[in-house]
Amino acid sequence: MSVLALAGLAHVLKLGGDVRLSGRDEALRLAAEQGFDAQDIAVDRAGMAALARDATGRFLLIRRHGVHFVARQLVHPIDGRLDQRYLTLGTGERSFGRITLDLGDDAAVWAASLRRLT
């Protein structure tokens, strides 16, 4: 009985679960909450992360952290690797970790724009 009570409490508090970005609009909203005026955004096909670019060429990486999303601005030099349709990025911040985004055919375009970051 106590297990059911704990499960019910976890549901009410929205703990656990499989939280994912629902699409561009949610990713844009998350970027805006960070004070980042995204002009372009790419959302990972699995909804686990997003990469945003503003008009000045700055980049913001948004990723899932537990049941929330966190964001960090990318700075030069970029800790990244392109592998066909996958772009793996890190911020150099150990607690933020690295994330691999499945960006499909757009992965190479985003990787090229990241190389121009100074």
Protein Blocks (a to p, Z undefined) as FASTA:
>chain_A
ZZmmmmmmmmmnopgjjdddfbjklmmmmmmmnopacfbdcddfklpaccdddfkopacd
dddehjaccddddddddddddehjaccddehiaklopadddehjmlmmmmmmmmmpZZ
